[in-house]
Amino acid sequence: MRTILIPVTALLAVLVGCAPSPSSAAGAGDAPSAGAGAVTLTSCGLDVTVPAPPQRAVTLEQGATELLLALGLEDRMVGTSYLTDAVAPEYADAYAAVPVLAAQYPTAEQLRAADPDFVYSMRASAFGPDAVGARAELADLGVPAYLSANDCEDPSLVTGDTGFDRIFAEVTDLAAVFGVEDRGAELVREQQEVLDAVTASAADAGDLDVAWLYSTIDGAPIVAGGTGLPQTLTELAGGRNAFADLDAQWAETSWDEIAQRDPDVLVLADLSRGLAGDSAADKTAMLRDDTVTAELSAVRADRLVAIPATEMDPSVRSVDALATLSDALVGFAGADAGADA
């Protein structure tokens, strides 16, 4: 979950460039097809045609930025924006070489100044009227814009489970757009190996109840419900989401409700935006100091797992969250077995 603060600005007026205007189409995340040197794919119901591999790409938030960096495309990026966490260490050097257009979403003027030939975001809010403008408008001005199938402008287009098939499809899409299909296939292969290893060890995870704590709003905890990526990660790792009955990706609950469900494990989002209570260390201290939460089984047994908040959204880093959770659950279950022996 992310809190998006969007600066008010005018819509994008003019962008240099020329590309075919997309036509609307049903579906999202369809496999790319190429013809006459161009790549056309469907992104959240909109046909996106890229006439040639981009050389001046702009990414509008961290997930999109890190995916292109994972594909080794920093030399074809002329702008990035909106970090919600620290950039992953493996991408830090490449990220440092890319101009940062804005702390949050860039304004229309900032995007225009970068003269992009491709724009990419994993968050629909980036293409809102107070951000860089609608993707169809950008395409009409010669700038194809791709949006992740996990967060379409039209929520009805976000169908099916939030899982790695969709993440891998996005990697494949972007690799095709940039003409680096081999890099995309290798990245998918590497991440599939992690999934296979986690699946093989899931039976050793002890079927523990897991609650994901993202943050608090006016003191009320925000936990992962049954429709988002944490649900998928928990199932793959061999655990059970203690709040799977909540029909939402993230939902507000109460500390009393958490105490009643008393999960075996608490996963703590580690946010680096600097607000009080955001870091995993702050959350750990709060849980141990409060008289109610200090009695939770997960707190008393020190079954607290810190995971960067960015990894809790579908992205190229989600596999890292899966590996961290899997290792923790297997370790906790093994310790229990040893204690019972």
Salt bridges, closest charged atoms under 4 A:
GLU61 OE1 - ARG2 NH1 3.63
GLU66 OE2 - ARG317 NH1 3.08
ASP151 OD2 - ARG123 NE 3.85
GLU153 OE2 - ARG135 NE 2.75
GLU186 OE2 - ARG189 NH2 2.49
GLU193 OE2 - ARG189 NH1 2.36
ASP207 OD2 - ARG240 NH1 2.63
ASP209 OD1 - ARG240 NE 2.77
ASP245 OD1 - ARG261 NH1 2.63
GLU257 OE2 - ARG261 NE 2.70
ASP278 OD2 - ARG273 NE 2.26
ASP302 OD1 - ARG288 NH2 2.57
GLU311 OE2 - ARG317 NH2 3.36
ASP313 OD2 - ARG2 NE 3.23
ASP336 OD2 - ARG303 NH2 2.38
